[in-house]
C-alpha cells in the first residue's frame, strides 16, 4: 500500500517514538559517567558518600541495559524517570552520586525545587519542539513554567543577597529559565527549544559546580564537581523519561492536527549525532 505524503509528514511532525536511538545513546553516555564516578570513588579521587561506589555502579548497569535494549519506548521512559527519582531521593539522604547535592547555604528545599525545574522544564521544551502544532505541548510548557516559579523567586533572592559570584551563577540560571519562554512564540521558533533544554541542564549543573568560587574553597572542588555532574546526568535522565512518557501518551492525539501547515522541527541528531 503506498504511503501518503501527509502520513510521512505526520511522522515528522508528530512521531510516535521520537529520538528513540538518540536517547539510547544518551543512556550509554550517562552510564559511562556514573561508572566513571564510581571508579573515582574506588580510587580515592572523589570523596565517598553513603553507598558509594556501589550505587553508582548499579545505576550505570541499569542505564547500560536501557541503552542496549531496543523497543519498549514507554517502558524505557518510565524506568529512566523512576531511576532518576530514586537517585535524587537517595541524594537527599546523603547517599549515592547526589550525596553532596544539598548545600548548607541553600538547604533541601532549594535543591528539590531546582531539581524539579531541571527535570520538568527541559522535558516540556523537548515536547514543544517535537510536537510544534500540538496545543497540548503549549499546556505542558505552561505547567512546567508554573512549577519553575519557586526556583525563579529563590534565584531572585540569591541574586540580590548572595556574594557577587553566587549572584552571577544564580542570574545565569534565571536567564536560561526566562529564555524558555521562547517556546510560546510560535511554531517557527520551537527548534530552539531543544538547545534551551540542554542549556538549562548544563547551566544549573555548572552553577552547582562553581560553588568553590564563593564558598569553602578549592580544597573540596571534587565534591562540587561531582555534585554538579551528577545533577546534570540525573536531571537529563528525568527529562528524557518525562518526555518519553508525554510522547507515548499524546502522540496519537497530536497527529490529528493539520500537519500540512507546519514544518517538522530539526532532528535531535544534529546535536547528538544519532538518528
GUFI-108919 format. One record per residue (C-alpha): chain; x, y, z. Coordinates in Angstrom, 1 decimal, always signed. Layout:
BEGIN
+------+--------+--------+--------+
| unit |     px |     py |     pz |
+------+--------+--------+--------+
|    A |      X |      Y |      Z |
...
+------+--------+--------+--------+
This chain:
BEGIN
+------+--------+--------+--------+
| unit |     px |     py |     pz |
+------+--------+--------+--------+
|    A |   +0.0 |   +0.0 |   +0.0 |
|    A |   +1.5 |   +3.4 |   -1.0 |
|    A |   +2.3 |   +5.8 |   +1.9 |
|    A |   +0.7 |   +9.2 |   +1.5 |
|    A |   +2.8 |  +12.3 |   +1.7 |
|    A |   +0.7 |  +13.5 |   +4.6 |
|    A |   +1.4 |  +10.3 |   +6.5 |
|    A |   +5.2 |  +10.8 |   +6.1 |
|    A |   +4.9 |  +14.4 |   +7.2 |
|    A |   +2.7 |  +13.4 |  +10.2 |
|    A |   +5.5 |  +11.1 |  +11.4 |
|    A |   +8.0 |  +14.0 |  +11.1 |
|    A |   +5.7 |  +16.5 |  +12.9 |
|    A |   +4.1 |  +14.1 |  +15.4 |
|    A |   +6.2 |  +10.9 |  +15.7 |
|    A |   +5.2 |   +8.0 |  +17.9 |
|    A |   +8.6 |   +7.4 |  +19.4 |
|    A |  +10.8 |  +10.5 |  +18.8 |
|    A |  +14.5 |  +10.4 |  +19.2 |
|    A |  +14.4 |   +6.7 |  +20.2 |
|    A |  +18.0 |   +5.9 |  +19.0 |
|    A |  +19.4 |   +9.2 |  +20.4 |
|    A |  +18.0 |   +8.5 |  +23.8 |
|    A |  +19.5 |   +5.0 |  +23.8 |
|    A |  +22.9 |   +6.5 |  +23.1 |
|    A |  +22.5 |   +9.1 |  +25.8 |
|    A |  +21.7 |   +6.3 |  +28.3 |
|    A |  +25.1 |   +4.7 |  +27.4 |
|    A |  +26.8 |   +8.1 |  +27.9 |
|    A |  +25.1 |   +8.6 |  +31.3 |
|    A |  +26.1 |   +5.0 |  +32.3 |
|    A |  +29.7 |   +5.8 |  +31.5 |
|    A |  +29.5 |   +8.9 |  +33.6 |
|    A |  +28.0 |   +7.1 |  +36.5 |
|    A |  +30.6 |   +4.2 |  +36.4 |
|    A |  +33.4 |   +6.8 |  +36.0 |
|    A |  +32.3 |   +8.5 |  +39.2 |
|    A |  +32.2 |   +5.1 |  +40.9 |
|    A |  +35.7 |   +4.3 |  +39.8 |
|    A |  +36.8 |   +7.8 |  +41.0 |
|    A |  +35.4 |   +6.9 |  +44.5 |
|    A |  +37.1 |   +3.5 |  +44.3 |
|    A |  +40.5 |   +5.0 |  +43.6 |
|    A |  +40.1 |   +7.7 |  +46.2 |
|    A |  +39.9 |  +10.6 |  +43.7 |
|    A |  +36.4 |  +11.5 |  +44.8 |
|    A |  +35.1 |  +11.6 |  +48.4 |
|    A |  +32.8 |   +8.7 |  +49.1 |
|    A |  +29.2 |   +9.2 |  +50.1 |
|    A |  +26.9 |   +6.6 |  +51.7 |
|    A |  +26.6 |   +3.6 |  +49.5 |
|    A |  +29.3 |   +4.7 |  +47.1 |
|    A |  +30.6 |   +3.4 |  +44.7 |
|    A |  +28.1 |   +0.6 |  +44.5 |
|    A |  +25.1 |   +2.8 |  +43.9 |
|    A |  +26.9 |   +4.5 |  +41.0 |
|    A |  +27.8 |   +1.0 |  +39.6 |
|    A |  +24.2 |   -0.2 |  +39.9 |
|    A |  +22.8 |   +2.9 |  +38.2 |
|    A |  +25.3 |   +2.6 |  +35.5 |
|    A |  +24.3 |   -1.1 |  +34.8 |
|    A |  +20.7 |   -0.2 |  +34.6 |
|    A |  +21.4 |   +2.7 |  +32.2 |
|    A |  +23.5 |   +0.3 |  +30.0 |
|    A |  +20.6 |   -2.1 |  +29.8 |
|    A |  +18.3 |   +0.8 |  +28.8 |
|    A |  +20.7 |   +1.7 |  +26.1 |
|    A |  +21.2 |   -1.8 |  +24.8 |
|    A |  +17.5 |   -3.0 |  +24.7 |
|    A |  +15.6 |   -2.0 |  +21.5 |
|    A |  +11.9 |   -1.2 |  +21.6 |
|    A |   +9.9 |   -0.5 |  +24.7 |
|    A |   +9.9 |   +3.3 |  +24.3 |
|    A |   +7.3 |   +4.0 |  +27.0 |
|    A |   +8.9 |   +1.4 |  +29.4 |
|    A |  +12.3 |   +2.9 |  +29.0 |
|    A |  +10.9 |   +6.3 |  +29.7 |
|    A |   +9.2 |   +5.1 |  +32.9 |
|    A |  +12.4 |   +3.4 |  +34.0 |
|    A |  +14.5 |   +6.4 |  +33.3 |
|    A |  +12.2 |   +8.7 |  +35.2 |
|    A |  +11.9 |   +6.3 |  +38.2 |
|    A |  +15.6 |   +5.7 |  +38.3 |
|    A |  +16.3 |   +9.5 |  +38.3 |
|    A |  +13.8 |   +9.9 |  +41.1 |
|    A |  +15.4 |   +7.1 |  +43.1 |
|    A |  +18.9 |   +8.6 |  +42.7 |
|    A |  +17.6 |  +12.0 |  +43.7 |
|    A |  +15.8 |  +10.6 |  +46.8 |
|    A |  +19.0 |   +8.8 |  +47.9 |
|    A |  +20.9 |  +12.1 |  +47.4 |
|    A |  +18.5 |  +13.9 |  +49.8 |
|    A |  +19.6 |  +11.2 |  +52.3 |
|    A |  +23.2 |  +11.8 |  +51.6 |
|    A |  +23.8 |   +8.7 |  +49.6 |
|    A |  +24.9 |   +7.9 |  +46.1 |
|    A |  +26.1 |  +10.2 |  +43.4 |
|    A |  +24.0 |  +13.1 |  +44.6 |
|    A |  +25.1 |  +12.6 |  +48.2 |
|    A |  +26.6 |  +16.0 |  +48.2 |
|    A |  +23.7 |  +17.6 |  +46.4 |
|    A |  +22.4 |  +19.7 |  +49.3 |
|    A |  +24.5 |  +22.7 |  +50.4 |
|    A |  +24.4 |  +24.4 |  +53.8 |
|    A |  +23.6 |  +27.8 |  +52.2 |
|    A |  +20.6 |  +26.7 |  +50.3 |
|    A |  +19.2 |  +23.6 |  +52.1 |
|    A |  +17.0 |  +20.8 |  +51.0 |
|    A |  +14.0 |  +22.9 |  +49.8 |
|    A |  +16.0 |  +24.9 |  +47.2 |
|    A |  +17.7 |  +21.7 |  +46.0 |
|    A |  +14.4 |  +19.9 |  +45.5 |
|    A |  +12.8 |  +22.9 |  +43.7 |
|    A |  +15.8 |  +23.3 |  +41.4 |
|    A |  +15.7 |  +19.6 |  +40.7 |
|    A |  +12.0 |  +19.8 |  +39.7 |
|    A |  +12.8 |  +22.7 |  +37.4 |
|    A |  +15.7 |  +20.8 |  +35.8 |
|    A |  +13.6 |  +17.8 |  +35.2 |
|    A |  +10.3 |  +19.2 |  +34.0 |
|    A |  +11.1 |  +22.4 |  +32.1 |
|    A |  +13.6 |  +20.7 |  +29.7 |
|    A |  +11.1 |  +17.9 |  +29.1 |
|    A |   +8.4 |  +20.4 |  +28.3 |
|    A |  +10.7 |  +22.2 |  +25.9 |
|    A |  +11.6 |  +19.0 |  +24.1 |
|    A |   +7.9 |  +18.1 |  +23.9 |
|    A |   +7.1 |  +21.6 |  +22.5 |
|    A |   +9.9 |  +21.2 |  +20.0 |
|    A |   +8.9 |  +17.8 |  +18.7 |
|    A |   +5.1 |  +18.5 |  +18.5 |
|    A |   +5.1 |  +22.1 |  +17.4 |
|    A |   +1.5 |  +22.1 |  +16.0 |
|    A |   +0.0 |  +20.4 |  +19.1 |
|    A |   -1.8 |  +22.7 |  +21.6 |
|    A |   -1.1 |  +20.2 |  +24.4 |
|    A |   +2.7 |  +21.0 |  +24.1 |
|    A |   +2.0 |  +24.6 |  +25.0 |
|    A |   +0.0 |  +23.5 |  +28.0 |
|    A |   +2.8 |  +21.2 |  +29.1 |
|    A |   +5.3 |  +24.1 |  +28.8 |
|    A |   +2.9 |  +26.4 |  +30.7 |
|    A |   +2.7 |  +23.8 |  +33.6 |
|    A |   +6.5 |  +23.4 |  +33.7 |
|    A |   +6.9 |  +27.2 |  +33.8 |
|    A |   +4.5 |  +27.3 |  +36.7 |
|    A |   +6.5 |  +24.6 |  +38.5 |
|    A |   +9.6 |  +26.7 |  +37.9 |
|    A |   +8.3 |  +29.8 |  +39.6 |
|    A |   +9.5 |  +28.9 |  +43.1 |
|    A |  +13.0 |  +28.4 |  +41.7 |
|    A |  +12.8 |  +31.8 |  +39.9 |
|    A |  +11.8 |  +33.5 |  +43.2 |
|    A |  +14.5 |  +31.9 |  +45.2 |
|    A |  +17.0 |  +32.6 |  +42.4 |
|    A |  +16.0 |  +36.3 |  +42.5 |
|    A |  +16.7 |  +36.4 |  +46.3 |
|    A |  +20.1 |  +34.8 |  +45.6 |
|    A |  +21.0 |  +37.4 |  +43.0 |
|    A |  +20.1 |  +40.2 |  +45.4 |
|    A |  +21.5 |  +38.9 |  +48.7 |
|    A |  +24.3 |  +36.5 |  +47.7 |
|    A |  +28.0 |  +37.1 |  +47.2 |
|    A |  +28.9 |  +38.5 |  +43.8 |
|    A |  +29.9 |  +35.2 |  +42.1 |
|    A |  +26.9 |  +33.4 |  +43.7 |
|    A |  +24.7 |  +36.2 |  +42.3 |
|    A |  +26.2 |  +35.7 |  +38.8 |
|    A |  +25.6 |  +32.0 |  +39.0 |
|    A |  +22.0 |  +32.5 |  +40.1 |
|    A |  +21.5 |  +35.1 |  +37.5 |
|    A |  +22.6 |  +32.6 |  +34.8 |
|    A |  +20.0 |  +30.1 |  +35.9 |
|    A |  +17.3 |  +32.8 |  +35.9 |
|    A |  +18.3 |  +33.8 |  +32.4 |
|    A |  +18.0 |  +30.3 |  +31.0 |
|    A |  +14.6 |  +29.8 |  +32.6 |
|    A |  +13.5 |  +33.1 |  +31.1 |
|    A |  +14.7 |  +32.0 |  +27.7 |
|    A |  +12.4 |  +29.0 |  +27.9 |
|    A |   +9.5 |  +31.4 |  +27.1 |
|    A |  +10.7 |  +31.3 |  +23.5 |
|    A |   +8.6 |  +28.1 |  +23.3 |
|    A |   +5.5 |  +30.2 |  +23.4 |
|    A |   +6.4 |  +32.5 |  +20.5 |
|    A |   +5.2 |  +30.2 |  +17.7 |
|    A |   +5.7 |  +27.0 |  +15.8 |
|    A |   +8.6 |  +28.5 |  +13.8 |
|    A |  +10.7 |  +29.1 |  +16.9 |
|    A |  +10.3 |  +25.7 |  +18.6 |
|    A |  +13.6 |  +24.5 |  +17.0 |
|    A |  +15.4 |  +26.5 |  +19.7 |
|    A |  +13.6 |  +24.6 |  +22.4 |
|    A |  +15.9 |  +21.6 |  +22.2 |
|    A |  +19.0 |  +23.8 |  +22.6 |
|    A |  +17.4 |  +25.6 |  +25.5 |
|    A |  +16.5 |  +22.2 |  +27.2 |
|    A |  +20.2 |  +21.1 |  +27.0 |
|    A |  +21.4 |  +24.6 |  +28.0 |
|    A |  +19.2 |  +24.7 |  +31.1 |
|    A |  +20.5 |  +21.4 |  +32.5 |
|    A |  +24.1 |  +22.4 |  +31.8 |
|    A |  +23.7 |  +25.9 |  +33.3 |
|    A |  +22.1 |  +24.6 |  +36.5 |
|    A |  +24.7 |  +21.9 |  +36.9 |
|    A |  +27.5 |  +24.3 |  +36.2 |
|    A |  +26.2 |  +26.7 |  +38.8 |
|    A |  +26.4 |  +23.9 |  +41.3 |
|    A |  +29.9 |  +23.1 |  +40.2 |
|    A |  +31.1 |  +26.7 |  +40.6 |
|    A |  +30.3 |  +26.8 |  +44.3 |
|    A |  +34.0 |  +26.7 |  +45.3 |
|    A |  +34.3 |  +30.2 |  +43.7 |
|    A |  +32.5 |  +31.7 |  +46.7 |
|    A |  +32.3 |  +29.0 |  +49.3 |
|    A |  +34.6 |  +26.5 |  +51.1 |
|    A |  +37.5 |  +27.0 |  +48.7 |
|    A |  +39.2 |  +24.7 |  +46.1 |
|    A |  +40.3 |  +22.1 |  +48.6 |
|    A |  +37.0 |  +20.3 |  +48.1 |
|    A |  +36.4 |  +21.2 |  +44.5 |
|    A |  +35.9 |  +17.5 |  +43.6 |
|    A |  +32.9 |  +17.3 |  +45.8 |
|    A |  +31.1 |  +20.2 |  +44.0 |
|    A |  +32.3 |  +19.0 |  +40.5 |
|    A |  +30.8 |  +15.6 |  +41.3 |
|    A |  +27.5 |  +17.1 |  +42.6 |
|    A |  +27.2 |  +19.3 |  +39.5 |
|    A |  +27.9 |  +16.5 |  +37.1 |
|    A |  +25.6 |  +14.1 |  +38.9 |
|    A |  +22.9 |  +16.7 |  +38.9 |
|    A |  +23.2 |  +17.1 |  +35.1 |
|    A |  +23.0 |  +13.4 |  +34.5 |
|    A |  +20.1 |  +12.7 |  +36.8 |
|    A |  +18.1 |  +15.8 |  +35.5 |
|    A |  +18.7 |  +14.6 |  +31.9 |
|    A |  +17.5 |  +11.1 |  +32.8 |
|    A |  +14.4 |  +12.5 |  +34.4 |
|    A |  +13.7 |  +14.9 |  +31.5 |
|    A |  +14.1 |  +12.1 |  +28.9 |
|    A |  +11.8 |   +9.9 |  +30.9 |
|    A |   +9.1 |  +12.6 |  +31.3 |
|    A |   +9.4 |  +13.5 |  +27.6 |
|    A |   +9.1 |   +9.8 |  +26.5 |
|    A |   +6.0 |   +9.4 |  +28.7 |
|    A |   +4.4 |  +12.5 |  +27.3 |
|    A |   +5.2 |  +11.5 |  +23.7 |
|    A |   +3.8 |   +8.0 |  +24.3 |
|    A |   +0.5 |   +9.3 |  +25.7 |
|    A |   -0.2 |  +12.2 |  +23.4 |
|    A |   +1.5 |  +11.4 |  +20.1 |
|    A |   -1.7 |   +9.9 |  +18.6 |
|    A |   -3.7 |  +13.0 |  +19.7 |
|    A |   -1.0 |  +15.3 |  +18.2 |
|    A |   -1.4 |  +13.5 |  +14.9 |
|    A |   -4.9 |  +14.8 |  +14.5 |
|    A |   -3.6 |  +18.4 |  +13.8 |
|    A |   -3.3 |  +19.7 |  +10.3 |
|    A |   +0.2 |  +18.5 |   +9.5 |
|    A |   +0.3 |  +20.2 |   +6.1 |
|    A |   +0.5 |  +23.7 |   +7.7 |
|    A |   +3.6 |  +23.1 |   +9.9 |
|    A |   +7.2 |  +22.3 |   +9.1 |
|    A |   +8.9 |  +19.5 |  +11.0 |
|    A |  +11.4 |  +20.5 |  +13.7 |
|    A |  +15.1 |  +19.9 |  +13.2 |
|    A |  +16.2 |  +16.4 |  +14.4 |
|    A |  +18.0 |  +15.9 |  +17.7 |
|    A |  +20.8 |  +14.1 |  +15.9 |
|    A |  +22.1 |  +17.5 |  +14.8 |
|    A |  +23.3 |  +17.8 |  +18.3 |
|    A |  +23.7 |  +14.2 |  +19.4 |
|    A |  +24.9 |  +12.8 |  +16.1 |
|    A |  +22.4 |   +9.9 |  +16.3 |
|    A |  +19.4 |   +9.2 |  +14.1 |
+------+--------+--------+--------+
